[in-house]
Amino acid sequence: MTTGLTTPSPYYLNLIAEFAPRPITNDAELVATQQRINSIIDNKNLNQEDRDYLRVLGILIYEYEEKN
């Protein structure tokens, strides 16, 4: 499985499997996404894959908040 020009690592695929990024459609999903972000940030030793995943989740939150 490839996305873009790189093959996702098992670590990144695990991030997605644990909490798949999907468009946010209600406040409960917003809260769950924010909690997921916080749980990753709390680890403090973020690698590039963590930062990429957090960026995707952040974009989803931004889009939801712009619409609502």
mmCIF file as Biopython writes it, N, C-alpha, C and O atoms, coordinates in Angstrom:
data_model
#
loop_
_atom_site.group_PDB
_atom_site.id
_atom_site.type_symbol
_atom_site.label_atom_id
_atom_site.label_alt_id
_atom_site.label_comp_id
_atom_site.label_asym_id
_atom_site.label_entity_id
_atom_site.label_seq_id
_atom_site.pdbx_PDB_ins_code
_atom_site.Cartn_x
_atom_site.Cartn_y
_atom_site.Cartn_z
_atom_site.occupancy
_atom_site.B_iso_or_equiv
_atom_site.auth_seq_id
_atom_site.auth_asym_id
_atom_site.pdbx_PDB_model_num
ATOM 1   N N  . MET A ? 1  ? 0.840   -1.168 0.000  1.0 0.0 1  A 1 
ATOM 2   C CA . MET A ? 1  ? 0.000   0.000  0.000  1.0 0.0 1  A 1 
ATOM 3   C C  . MET A ? 1  ? 0.889   1.235  0.000  1.0 0.0 1  A 1 
ATOM 4   O O  . MET A ? 1  ? 1.779   1.362  0.840  1.0 0.0 1  A 1 
ATOM 5   N N  . THR A ? 2  ? 0.657   2.124  -0.916 1.0 0.0 2  A 1 
ATOM 6   C CA . THR A ? 2  ? 1.431   3.349  -0.947 1.0 0.0 2  A 1 
ATOM 7   C C  . THR A ? 2  ? 0.502   4.551  -0.947 1.0 0.0 2  A 1 
ATOM 8   O O  . THR A ? 2  ? -0.611  4.503  -1.471 1.0 0.0 2  A 1 
ATOM 9   N N  . THR A ? 3  ? 0.979   5.610  -0.358 1.0 0.0 3  A 1 
ATOM 10  C CA . THR A ? 3  ? 0.283   6.883  -0.411 1.0 0.0 3  A 1 
ATOM 11  C C  . THR A ? 3  ? 1.293   7.910  -0.880 1.0 0.0 3  A 1 
ATOM 12  O O  . THR A ? 3  ? 2.395   8.001  -0.338 1.0 0.0 3  A 1 
ATOM 13  N N  . GLY A ? 4  ? 0.929   8.666  -1.862 1.0 0.0 4  A 1 
ATOM 14  C CA . GLY A ? 4  ? 1.898   9.611  -2.395 1.0 0.0 4  A 1 
ATOM 15  C C  . GLY A ? 4  ? 3.100   8.875  -2.937 1.0 0.0 4  A 1 
ATOM 16  O O  . GLY A ? 4  ? 2.973   7.953  -3.741 1.0 0.0 4  A 1 
ATOM 17  N N  . LEU A ? 5  ? 4.268   9.292  -2.488 1.0 0.0 5  A 1 
ATOM 18  C CA . LEU A ? 5  ? 5.490   8.705  -3.001 1.0 0.0 5  A 1 
ATOM 19  C C  . LEU A ? 5  ? 6.173   7.765  -2.023 1.0 0.0 5  A 1 
ATOM 20  O O  . LEU A ? 5  ? 7.206   7.177  -2.344 1.0 0.0 5  A 1 
ATOM 21  N N  . THR A ? 6  ? 5.604   7.618  -0.834 1.0 0.0 6  A 1 
ATOM 22  C CA . THR A ? 6  ? 6.248   6.772  0.170  1.0 0.0 6  A 1 
ATOM 23  C C  . THR A ? 6  ? 5.298   5.689  0.651  1.0 0.0 6  A 1 
ATOM 24  O O  . THR A ? 6  ? 4.077   5.844  0.613  1.0 0.0 6  A 1 
ATOM 25  N N  . THR A ? 7  ? 5.872   4.611  1.096  1.0 0.0 7  A 1 
ATOM 26  C CA . THR A ? 7  ? 5.095   3.529  1.694  1.0 0.0 7  A 1 
ATOM 27  C C  . THR A ? 7  ? 4.972   3.805  3.190  1.0 0.0 7  A 1 
ATOM 28  O O  . THR A ? 7  ? 5.982   4.009  3.864  1.0 0.0 7  A 1 
ATOM 29  N N  . PRO A ? 8  ? 3.738   3.814  3.718  1.0 0.0 8  A 1 
ATOM 30  C CA . PRO A ? 8  ? 3.581   4.076  5.152  1.0 0.0 8  A 1 
ATOM 31  C C  . PRO A ? 8  ? 4.262   2.997  5.987  1.0 0.0 8  A 1 
ATOM 32  O O  . PRO A ? 8  ? 4.229   1.815  5.646  1.0 0.0 8  A 1 
ATOM 33  N N  . SER A ? 9  ? 4.867   3.417  7.065  1.0 0.0 9  A 1 
ATOM 34  C CA . SER A ? 9  ? 5.519   2.472  7.971  1.0 0.0 9  A 1 
ATOM 35  C C  . SER A ? 9  ? 4.459   1.740  8.787  1.0 0.0 9  A 1 
ATOM 36  O O  . SER A ? 9  ? 3.321   2.200  8.883  1.0 0.0 9  A 1 
ATOM 37  N N  . PRO A ? 10 ? 4.822   0.619  9.366  1.0 0.0 10 A 1 
ATOM 38  C CA . PRO A ? 10 ? 3.883   -0.079 10.258 1.0 0.0 10 A 1 
ATOM 39  C C  . PRO A ? 10 ? 3.420   0.820  11.415 1.0 0.0 10 A 1 
ATOM 40  O O  . PRO A ? 10 ? 2.276   0.722  11.859 1.0 0.0 10 A 1 
ATOM 41  N N  . TYR A ? 11 ? 4.301   1.683  11.891 1.0 0.0 11 A 1 
ATOM 42  C CA . TYR A ? 11 ? 3.929   2.597  12.977 1.0 0.0 11 A 1 
ATOM 43  C C  . TYR A ? 11 ? 2.810   3.537  12.534 1.0 0.0 11 A 1 
ATOM 44  O O  . TYR A ? 11 ? 1.830   3.719  13.256 1.0 0.0 11 A 1 
ATOM 45  N N  . TYR A ? 12 ? 2.953   4.134  11.353 1.0 0.0 12 A 1 
ATOM 46  C CA . TYR A ? 12 ? 1.941   5.057  10.845 1.0 0.0 12 A 1 
ATOM 47  C C  . TYR A ? 12 ? 0.628   4.318  10.573 1.0 0.0 12 A 1 
ATOM 48  O O  . TYR A ? 12 ? -0.452  4.826  10.877 1.0 0.0 12 A 1 
ATOM 49  N N  . LEU A ? 13 ? 0.726   3.141  10.012 1.0 0.0 13 A 1 
ATOM 50  C CA . LEU A ? 13 ? -0.483  2.351  9.766  1.0 0.0 13 A 1 
ATOM 51  C C  . LEU A ? 13 ? -1.186  2.013  11.072 1.0 0.0 13 A 1 
ATOM 52  O O  . LEU A ? 13 ? -2.415  1.950  11.116 1.0 0.0 13 A 1 
ATOM 53  N N  . ASN A ? 14 ? -0.422  1.796  12.135 1.0 0.0 14 A 1 
ATOM 54  C CA . ASN A ? 14 ? -1.007  1.531  13.435 1.0 0.0 14 A 1 
ATOM 55  C C  . ASN A ? 14 ? -1.739  2.767  13.957 1.0 0.0 14 A 1 
ATOM 56  O O  . ASN A ? 14 ? -2.828  2.645  14.517 1.0 0.0 14 A 1 
ATOM 57  N N  . LEU A ? 15 ? -1.157  3.953  13.781 1.0 0.0 15 A 1 
ATOM 58  C CA . LEU A ? 15 ? -1.845  5.186  14.173 1.0 0.0 15 A 1 
ATOM 59  C C  . LEU A ? 15 ? -3.206  5.275  13.497 1.0 0.0 15 A 1 
ATOM 60  O O  . LEU A ? 15 ? -4.210  5.595  14.133 1.0 0.0 15 A 1 
ATOM 61  N N  . ILE A ? 16 ? -3.225  4.994  12.215 1.0 0.0 16 A 1 
ATOM 62  C CA . ILE A ? 16 ? -4.467  5.060  11.450 1.0 0.0 16 A 1 
ATOM 63  C C  . ILE A ? 16 ? -5.449  3.981  11.889 1.0 0.0 16 A 1 
ATOM 64  O O  . ILE A ? 16 ? -6.650  4.234  11.980 1.0 0.0 16 A 1 
ATOM 65  N N  . ALA A ? 17 ? -4.947  2.786  12.161 1.0 0.0 17 A 1 
ATOM 66  C CA . ALA A ? 17 ? -5.828  1.698  12.584 1.0 0.0 17 A 1 
ATOM 67  C C  . ALA A ? 17 ? -6.468  1.987  13.943 1.0 0.0 17 A 1 
ATOM 68  O O  . ALA A ? 17 ? -7.626  1.640  14.177 1.0 0.0 17 A 1 
ATOM 69  N N  . GLU A ? 18 ? -5.706  2.623  14.834 1.0 0.0 18 A 1 
ATOM 70  C CA . GLU A ? 18 ? -6.235  2.938  16.160 1.0 0.0 18 A 1 
ATOM 71  C C  . GLU A ? 18 ? -7.283  4.035  16.122 1.0 0.0 18 A 1 
ATOM 72  O O  . GLU A ? 18 ? -8.235  4.006  16.902 1.0 0.0 18 A 1 
ATOM 73  N N  . PHE A ? 19 ? -7.125  4.997  15.231 1.0 0.0 19 A 1 
ATOM 74  C CA . PHE A ? 19 ? -8.066  6.109  15.119 1.0 0.0 19 A 1 
ATOM 75  C C  . PHE A ? 19 ? -8.002  6.615  13.691 1.0 0.0 19 A 1 
ATOM 76  O O  . PHE A ? 19 ? -7.200  7.485  13.354 1.0 0.0 19 A 1 
ATOM 77  N N  . ALA A ? 20 ? -8.860  6.055  12.867 1.0 0.0 20 A 1 
ATOM 78  C CA . ALA A ? 20 ? -8.833  6.378  11.438 1.0 0.0 20 A 1 
ATOM 79  C C  . ALA A ? 20 ? -9.307  7.813  11.197 1.0 0.0 20 A 1 
ATOM 80  O O  . ALA A ? 20 ? -10.381 8.192  11.664 1.0 0.0 20 A 1 
ATOM 81  N N  . PRO A ? 21 ? -8.520  8.611  10.475 1.0 0.0 21 A 1 
ATOM 82  C CA . PRO A ? 21 ? -8.953  9.970  10.163 1.0 0.0 21 A 1 
ATOM 83  C C  . PRO A ? 21 ? -10.157 9.947  9.217  1.0 0.0 21 A 1 
ATOM 84  O O  . PRO A ? 21 ? -10.116 9.358  8.137  1.0 0.0 21 A 1 
ATOM 85  N N  . ARG A ? 22 ? -11.219 10.603 9.659  1.0 0.0 22 A 1 
ATOM 86  C CA . ARG A ? 22 ? -12.430 10.699 8.848  1.0 0.0 22 A 1 
ATOM 87  C C  . ARG A ? 22 ? -12.994 12.094 9.023  1.0 0.0 22 A 1 
ATOM 88  O O  . ARG A ? 22 ? -12.734 12.742 10.037 1.0 0.0 22 A 1 
ATOM 89  N N  . PRO A ? 23 ? -13.758 12.567 8.059  1.0 0.0 23 A 1 
ATOM 90  C CA . PRO A ? 23 ? -14.375 13.880 8.235  1.0 0.0 23 A 1 
ATOM 91  C C  . PRO A ? 23 ? -15.201 13.913 9.533  1.0 0.0 23 A 1 
ATOM 92  O O  . PRO A ? 23 ? -15.900 12.957 9.868  1.0 0.0 23 A 1 
ATOM 93  N N  . ILE A ? 24 ? -15.100 15.022 10.237 1.0 0.0 24 A 1 
ATOM 94  C CA . ILE A ? 24 ? -15.823 15.189 11.501 1.0 0.0 24 A 1 
ATOM 95  C C  . ILE A ? 24 ? -17.207 15.726 11.174 1.0 0.0 24 A 1 
ATOM 96  O O  . ILE A ? 24 ? -17.350 16.708 10.446 1.0 0.0 24 A 1 
ATOM 97  N N  . THR A ? 25 ? -18.229 15.066 11.725 1.0 0.0 25 A 1 
ATOM 98  C CA . THR A ? 25 ? -19.603 15.445 11.394 1.0 0.0 25 A 1 
ATOM 99  C C  . THR A ? 25 ? -20.418 15.924 12.590 1.0 0.0 25 A 1 
ATOM 100 O O  . THR A ? 25 ? -21.544 16.390 12.418 1.0 0.0 25 A 1 
ATOM 101 N N  . ASN A ? 26 ? -19.867 15.817 13.803 1.0 0.0 26 A 1 
ATOM 102 C CA . ASN A ? 26 ? -20.610 16.284 14.973 1.0 0.0 26 A 1 
ATOM 103 C C  . ASN A ? 26 ? -19.632 16.597 16.105 1.0 0.0 26 A 1 
ATOM 104 O O  . ASN A ? 26 ? -18.440 16.302 16.022 1.0 0.0 26 A 1 
ATOM 105 N N  . ASP A ? 27 ? -20.169 17.199 17.159 1.0 0.0 27 A 1 
ATOM 106 C CA . ASP A ? 27 ? -19.307 17.619 18.264 1.0 0.0 27 A 1 
ATOM 107 C C  . ASP A ? 27 ? -18.661 16.447 18.998 1.0 0.0 27 A 1 
ATOM 108 O O  . ASP A ? 27 ? -17.542 16.580 19.494 1.0 0.0 27 A 1 
ATOM 109 N N  . ALA A ? 28 ? -19.332 15.316 19.076 1.0 0.0 28 A 1 
ATOM 110 C CA . ALA A ? 28 ? -18.748 14.150 19.742 1.0 0.0 28 A 1 
ATOM 111 C C  . ALA A ? 28 ? -17.503 13.669 18.988 1.0 0.0 28 A 1 
ATOM 112 O O  . ALA A ? 28 ? -16.502 13.304 19.606 1.0 0.0 28 A 1 
ATOM 113 N N  . GLU A ? 29 ? -17.568 13.670 17.675 1.0 0.0 29 A 1 
ATOM 114 C CA . GLU A ? 29 ? -16.399 13.290 16.875 1.0 0.0 29 A 1 
ATOM 115 C C  . GLU A ? 29 ? -15.295 14.332 17.014 1.0 0.0 29 A 1 
ATOM 116 O O  . GLU A ? 29 ? -14.113 13.986 17.015 1.0 0.0 29 A 1 
ATOM 117 N N  . LEU A ? 30 ? -15.667 15.597 17.130 1.0 0.0 30 A 1 
ATOM 118 C CA . LEU A ? 30 ? -14.689 16.659 17.349 1.0 0.0 30 A 1 
ATOM 119 C C  . LEU A ? 30 ? -13.933 16.427 18.651 1.0 0.0 30 A 1 
ATOM 120 O O  . LEU A ? 30 ? -12.704 16.501 18.686 1.0 0.0 30 A 1 
ATOM 121 N N  . VAL A ? 31 ? -14.667 16.147 19.716 1.0 0.0 31 A 1 
ATOM 122 C CA . VAL A ? 31 ? -14.044 15.909 21.018 1.0 0.0 31 A 1 
ATOM 123 C C  . VAL A ? 31 ? -13.134 14.682 20.958 1.0 0.0 31 A 1 
ATOM 124 O O  . VAL A ? 31 ? -12.025 14.706 21.492 1.0 0.0 31 A 1 
ATOM 125 N N  . ALA A ? 32 ? -13.590 13.624 20.319 1.0 0.0 32 A 1 
ATOM 126 C CA . ALA A ? 32 ? -12.783 12.406 20.211 1.0 0.0 32 A 1 
ATOM 127 C C  . ALA A ? 32 ? -11.486 12.675 19.448 1.0 0.0 32 A 1 
ATOM 128 O O  . ALA A ? 32 ? -10.427 12.162 19.808 1.0 0.0 32 A 1 
ATOM 129 N N  . THR A ? 33 ? -11.579 13.476 18.402 1.0 0.0 33 A 1 
ATOM 130 C CA . THR A ? 33 ? -10.383 13.803 17.618 1.0 0.0 33 A 1 
ATOM 131 C C  . THR A ? 33 ? -9.427  14.662 18.436 1.0 0.0 33 A 1 
ATOM 132 O O  . THR A ? 33 ? -8.214  14.453 18.399 1.0 0.0 33 A 1 
ATOM 133 N N  . GLN A ? 34 ? -9.969  15.626 19.173 1.0 0.0 34 A 1 
ATOM 134 C CA . GLN A ? 34 ? -9.124  16.459 20.034 1.0 0.0 34 A 1 
ATOM 135 C C  . GLN A ? 34 ? -8.450  15.616 21.116 1.0 0.0 34 A 1 
ATOM 136 O O  . GLN A ? 34 ? -7.285  15.841 21.447 1.0 0.0 34 A 1 
ATOM 137 N N  . GLN A ? 35 ? -9.173  14.657 21.660 1.0 0.0 35 A 1 
ATOM 138 C CA . GLN A ? 35 ? -8.584  13.784 22.679 1.0 0.0 35 A 1 
ATOM 139 C C  . GLN A ? 35 ? -7.469  12.934 22.081 1.0 0.0 35 A 1 
ATOM 140 O O  . GLN A ? 35 ? -6.447  12.704 22.727 1.0 0.0 35 A 1 
ATOM 141 N N  . ARG A ? 36 ? -7.659  12.476 20.870 1.0 0.0 36 A 1 
ATOM 142 C CA . ARG A ? 36 ? -6.630  11.689 20.199 1.0 0.0 36 A 1 
ATOM 143 C C  . ARG A ? 36 ? -5.373  12.532 19.987 1.0 0.0 36 A 1 
ATOM 144 O O  . ARG A ? 36 ? -4.259  12.064 20.218 1.0 0.0 36 A 1 
ATOM 145 N N  . ILE A ? 37 ? -5.558  13.760 19.551 1.0 0.0 37 A 1 
ATOM 146 C CA . ILE A ? 37 ? -4.423  14.666 19.376 1.0 0.0 37 A 1 
ATOM 147 C C  . ILE A ? 37 ? -3.689  14.842 20.699 1.0 0.0 37 A 1 
ATOM 148 O O  . ILE A ? 37 ? -2.464  14.730 20.753 1.0 0.0 37 A 1 
ATOM 149 N N  . ASN A ? 38 ? -4.428  15.115 21.753 1.0 0.0 38 A 1 
ATOM 150 C CA . ASN A ? 38 ? -3.813  15.330 23.062 1.0 0.0 38 A 1 
ATOM 151 C C  . ASN A ? 38 ? -3.045  14.104 23.540 1.0 0.0 38 A 1 
ATOM 152 O O  . ASN A ? 38 ? -1.973  14.234 24.132 1.0 0.0 38 A 1 
ATOM 153 N N  . SER A ? 39 ? -3.584  12.919 23.287 1.0 0.0 39 A 1 
ATOM 154 C CA . SER A ? 39 ? -2.900  11.702 23.742 1.0 0.0 39 A 1 
ATOM 155 C C  . SER A ? 39 ? -1.571  11.507 23.022 1.0 0.0 39 A 1 
ATOM 156 O O  . SER A ? 39 ? -0.616  11.001 23.613 1.0 0.0 39 A 1 
ATOM 157 N N  . ILE A ? 40 ? -1.500  11.899 21.768 1.0 0.0 40 A 1 
ATOM 158 C CA . ILE A ? 40 ? -0.243  11.784 21.018 1.0 0.0 40 A 1 
ATOM 159 C C  . ILE A ? 40 ? 0.745   12.862 21.467 1.0 0.0 40 A 1 
ATOM 160 O O  . ILE A ? 40 ? 1.932   12.589 21.646 1.0 0.0 40 A 1 
ATOM 161 N N  . ILE A ? 41 ? 0.250   14.079 21.645 1.0 0.0 41 A 1 
ATOM 162 C CA . ILE A ? 41 ? 1.123   15.173 22.073 1.0 0.0 41 A 1 
ATOM 163 C C  . ILE A ? 41 ? 1.705   14.894 23.460 1.0 0.0 41 A 1 
ATOM 164 O O  . ILE A ? 41 ? 2.843   15.268 23.741 1.0 0.0 41 A 1 
ATOM 165 N N  . ASP A ? 42 ? 0.937   14.246 24.317 1.0 0.0 42 A 1 
ATOM 166 C CA . ASP A ? 42 ? 1.409   13.935 25.664 1.0 0.0 42 A 1 
ATOM 167 C C  . ASP A ? 42 ? 2.637   13.034 25.668 1.0 0.0 42 A 1 
ATOM 168 O O  . ASP A ? 42 ? 3.383   13.004 26.647 1.0 0.0 42 A 1 
ATOM 169 N N  . ASN A ? 43 ? 2.852   12.299 24.579 1.0 0.0 43 A 1 
ATOM 170 C CA . ASN A ? 43 ? 4.031   11.428 24.496 1.0 0.0 43 A 1 
ATOM 171 C C  . ASN A ? 43 ? 5.329   12.221 24.428 1.0 0.0 43 A 1 
ATOM 172 O O  . ASN A ? 43 ? 6.385   11.703 24.790 1.0 0.0 43 A 1 
ATOM 173 N N  . LYS A ? 44 ? 5.270   13.446 23.977 1.0 0.0 44 A 1 
ATOM 174 C CA . LYS A ? 44 ? 6.380   14.404 23.936 1.0 0.0 44 A 1 
ATOM 175 C C  . LYS A ? 44 ? 7.531   14.030 23.012 1.0 0.0 44 A 1 
ATOM 176 O O  . LYS A ? 44 ? 8.242   14.932 22.570 1.0 0.0 44 A 1 
ATOM 177 N N  . ASN A ? 45 ? 7.757   12.796 22.699 1.0 0.0 45 A 1 
ATOM 178 C CA . ASN A ? 45 ? 8.822   12.395 21.770 1.0 0.0 45 A 1 
ATOM 179 C C  . ASN A ? 45 ? 8.211   12.137 20.401 1.0 0.0 45 A 1 
ATOM 180 O O  . ASN A ? 45 ? 8.173   11.000 19.930 1.0 0.0 45 A 1 
ATOM 181 N N  . LEU A ? 46 ? 7.737   13.198 19.770 1.0 0.0 46 A 1 
ATOM 182 C CA . LEU A ? 46 ? 7.055   13.043 18.491 1.0 0.0 46 A 1 
ATOM 183 C C  . LEU A ? 46 ? 8.051   12.843 17.363 1.0 0.0 46 A 1 
ATOM 184 O O  . LEU A ? 46 ? 9.061   13.540 17.268 1.0 0.0 46 A 1 
ATOM 185 N N  . ASN A ? 47 ? 7.746   11.883 16.519 1.0 0.0 47 A 1 
ATOM 186 C CA . ASN A ? 47 ? 8.556   11.681 15.320 1.0 0.0 47 A 1 
ATOM 187 C C  . ASN A ? 47 ? 7.810   12.289 14.131 1.0 0.0 47 A 1 
ATOM 188 O O  . ASN A ? 47 ? 6.711   12.817 14.294 1.0 0.0 47 A 1 
ATOM 189 N N  . GLN A ? 48 ? 8.394   12.218 12.953 1.0 0.0 48 A 1 
ATOM 190 C CA . GLN A ? 48 ? 7.772   12.821 11.768 1.0 0.0 48 A 1 
ATOM 191 C C  . GLN A ? 48 ? 6.416   12.191 11.468 1.0 0.0 48 A 1 
ATOM 192 O O  . GLN A ? 48 ? 5.500   12.884 11.025 1.0 0.0 48 A 1 
ATOM 193 N N  . GLU A ? 49 ? 6.279   10.908 11.697 1.0 0.0 49 A 1 
ATOM 194 C CA . GLU A ? 49 ? 5.002   10.246 11.428 1.0 0.0 49 A 1 
ATOM 195 C C  . GLU A ? 49 ? 3.917   10.759 12.369 1.0 0.0 49 A 1 
ATOM 196 O O  . GLU A ? 49 ? 2.775   10.956 11.953 1.0 0.0 49 A 1 
ATOM 197 N N  . ASP A ? 50 ? 4.271   10.976 13.643 1.0 0.0 50 A 1 
ATOM 198 C CA . ASP A ? 50 ? 3.319   11.571 14.579 1.0 0.0 50 A 1 
ATOM 199 C C  . ASP A ? 50 ? 2.898   12.951 14.084 1.0 0.0 50 A 1 
ATOM 200 O O  . ASP A ? 50 ? 1.710   13.273 14.083 1.0 0.0 50 A 1 
ATOM 201 N N  . ARG A ? 51 ? 3.850   13.756 13.670 1.0 0.0 51 A 1 
ATOM 202 C CA . ARG A ? 51 ? 3.554   15.113 13.205 1.0 0.0 51 A 1 
ATOM 203 C C  . ARG A ? 51 ? 2.680   15.093 11.949 1.0 0.0 51 A 1 
ATOM 204 O O  . ARG A ? 51 ? 1.769   15.909 11.815 1.0 0.0 51 A 1 
ATOM 205 N N  . ASP A ? 52 ? 2.952   14.173 11.038 1.0 0.0 52 A 1 
ATOM 206 C CA . ASP A ? 52 ? 2.127   14.053 9.823  1.0 0.0 52 A 1 
ATOM 207 C C  . ASP A ? 52 ? 0.696   13.677 10.178 1.0 0.0 52 A 1 
ATOM 208 O O  . ASP A ? 52 ? -0.253  14.256 9.650  1.0 0.0 52 A 1 
ATOM 209 N N  . TYR A ? 53 ? 0.544   12.715 11.063 1.0 0.0 53 A 1 
ATOM 210 C CA . TYR A ? 53 ? -0.778  12.263 11.484 1.0 0.0 53 A 1 
ATOM 211 C C  . TYR A ? 53 ? -1.527  13.387 12.207 1.0 0.0 53 A 1 
ATOM 212 O O  . TYR A ? 53 ? -2.717  13.596 11.973 1.0 0.0 53 A 1 
ATOM 213 N N  . LEU A ? 54 ? -0.823  14.108 13.083 1.0 0.0 54 A 1 
ATOM 214 C CA . LEU A ? 54 ? -1.448  15.225 13.795 1.0 0.0 54 A 1 
ATOM 215 C C  . LEU A ? 54 ? -1.872  16.323 12.825 1.0 0.0 54 A 1 
ATOM 216 O O  . LEU A ? 54 ? -2.894  16.975 13.034 1.0 0.0 54 A 1 
ATOM 217 N N  . ARG A ? 55 ? -1.104  16.525 11.786 1.0 0.0 55 A 1 
ATOM 218 C CA . ARG A ? 55 ? -1.482  17.527 10.783 1.0 0.0 55 A 1 
ATOM 219 C C  . ARG A ? 55 ? -2.786  17.151 10.105 1.0 0.0 55 A 1 
ATOM 220 O O  . ARG A ? 55 ? -3.647  18.007 9.897  1.0 0.0 55 A 1 
ATOM 221 N N  . VAL A ? 56 ? -2.941  15.892 9.761  1.0 0.0 56 A 1 
ATOM 222 C CA . VAL A ? 56 ? -4.188  15.437 9.131  1.0 0.0 56 A 1 
ATOM 223 C C  . VAL A ? 56 ? -5.365  15.640 10.082 1.0 0.0 56 A 1 
ATOM 224 O O  . VAL A ? 56 ? -6.409  16.150 9.676  1.0 0.0 56 A 1 
ATOM 225 N N  . LEU A ? 57 ? -5.202  15.245 11.343 1.0 0.0 57 A 1 
ATOM 226 C CA . LEU A ? 57 ? -6.282  15.423 12.305 1.0 0.0 57 A 1 
ATOM 227 C C  . LEU A ? 57 ? -6.590  16.908 12.503 1.0 0.0 57 A 1 
ATOM 228 O O  . LEU A ? 57 ? -7.753  17.290 12.634 1.0 0.0 57 A 1 
ATOM 229 N N  . GLY A ? 58 ? -5.560  17.736 12.524 1.0 0.0 58 A 1 
ATOM 230 C CA . GLY A ? 58 ? -5.758  19.167 12.661 1.0 0.0 58 A 1 
ATOM 231 C C  . GLY A ? 58 ? -6.535  19.764 11.499 1.0 0.0 58 A 1 
ATOM 232 O O  . GLY A ? 58 ? -7.386  20.631 11.697 1.0 0.0 58 A 1 
ATOM 233 N N  . ILE A ? 59 ? -6.250  19.310 10.309 1.0 0.0 59 A 1 
ATOM 234 C CA . ILE A ? 59 ? -6.980  19.776 9.123  1.0 0.0 59 A 1 
ATOM 235 C C  . ILE A ? 59 ? -8.454  19.400 9.240  1.0 0.0 59 A 1 
ATOM 236 O O  . ILE A ? 59 ? -9.329  20.200 8.906  1.0 0.0 59 A 1 
ATOM 237 N N  . LEU A ? 60 ? -8.730  18.195 9.708  1.0 0.0 60 A 1 
ATOM 238 C CA . LEU A ? 60 ? -10.120 17.763 9.870  1.0 0.0 60 A 1 
ATOM 239 C C  . LEU A ? 60 ? -10.851 18.630 10.897 1.0 0.0 60 A 1 
ATOM 240 O O  . LEU A ? 60 ? -12.009 18.993 10.694 1.0 0.0 60 A 1 
ATOM 241 N N  . ILE A ? 61 ? -10.181 18.958 11.986 1.0 0.0 61 A 1 
ATOM 242 C CA . ILE A ? 61 ? -10.783 19.822 12.996 1.0 0.0 61 A 1 
ATOM 243 C C  . ILE A ? 61 ? -11.023 21.211 12.416 1.0 0.0 61 A 1 
ATOM 244 O O  . ILE A ? 61 ? -12.094 21.788 12.603 1.0 0.0 61 A 1 
ATOM 245 N N  . TYR A ? 62 ? -10.054 21.736 11.730 1.0 0.0 62 A 1 
ATOM 246 C CA . TYR A ? 62 ? -10.185 23.064 11.114 1.0 0.0 62 A 1 
ATOM 247 C C  . TYR A ? 62 ? -11.394 23.100 10.171 1.0 0.0 62 A 1 
ATOM 248 O O  . TYR A ? 62 ? -12.205 24.024 10.236 1.0 0.0 62 A 1 
ATOM 249 N N  . GLU A ? 63 ? -11.510 22.116 9.313  1.0 0.0 63 A 1 
ATOM 250 C CA . GLU A ? 63 ? -12.613 22.077 8.354  1.0 0.0 63 A 1 
ATOM 251 C C  . GLU A ? 63 ? -13.962 22.026 9.065  1.0 0.0 63 A 1 
ATOM 252 O O  . GLU A ? 63 ? -14.904 22.709 8.664  1.0 0.0 63 A 1 
ATOM 253 N N  . TYR A ? 64 ? -14.054 21.219 10.117 1.0 0.0 64 A 1 
ATOM 254 C CA . TYR A ? 64 ? -15.306 21.117 10.867 1.0 0.0 64 A 1 
ATOM 255 C C  . TYR A ? 64 ? -15.640 22.456 11.526 1.0 0.0 64 A 1 
ATOM 256 O O  . TYR A ? 64 ? -16.779 22.918 11.457 1.0 0.0 64 A 1 
ATOM 257 N N  . GLU A ? 65 ? -14.655 23.069 12.157 1.0 0.0 65 A 1 
ATOM 258 C CA . GLU A ? 65 ? -14.900 24.331 12.855 1.0 0.0 65 A 1 
ATOM 259 C C  . GLU A ? 65 ? -15.249 25.451 11.878 1.0 0.0 65 A 1 
ATOM 260 O O  . GLU A ? 65 ? -16.038 26.334 12.215 1.0 0.0 65 A 1 
ATOM 261 N N  . GLU A ? 66 ? -14.688 25.431 10.698 1.0 0.0 66 A 1 
ATOM 262 C CA . GLU A ? 66 ? -15.038 26.450 9.686  1.0 0.0 66 A 1 
ATOM 263 C C  . GLU A ? 66 ? -16.495 26.312 9.240  1.0 0.0 66 A 1 
ATOM 264 O O  . GLU A ? 66 ? -17.155 27.313 8.962  1.0 0.0 66 A 1 
ATOM 265 N N  . LYS A ? 67 ? -16.992 25.096 9.171  1.0 0.0 67 A 1 
ATOM 266 C CA . LYS A ? 67 ? -18.365 24.854 8.725  1.0 0.0 67 A 1 
ATOM 267 C C  . LYS A ? 67 ? -19.376 25.102 9.843  1.0 0.0 67 A 1 
ATOM 268 O O  . LYS A ? 67 ? -20.539 25.412 9.581  1.0 0.0 67 A 1 
ATOM 269 N N  . ASN A ? 68 ? -18.933 24.967 11.067 1.0 0.0 68 A 1 
ATOM 270 C CA . ASN A ? 68 ? -19.866 25.081 12.193 1.0 0.0 68 A 1 
ATOM 271 C C  . ASN A ? 68 ? -19.480 26.251 13.031 1.0 0.0 68 A 1 
ATOM 272 O O  . ASN A ? 68 ? -20.134 26.533 14.036 1.0 0.0 68 A 1 
#
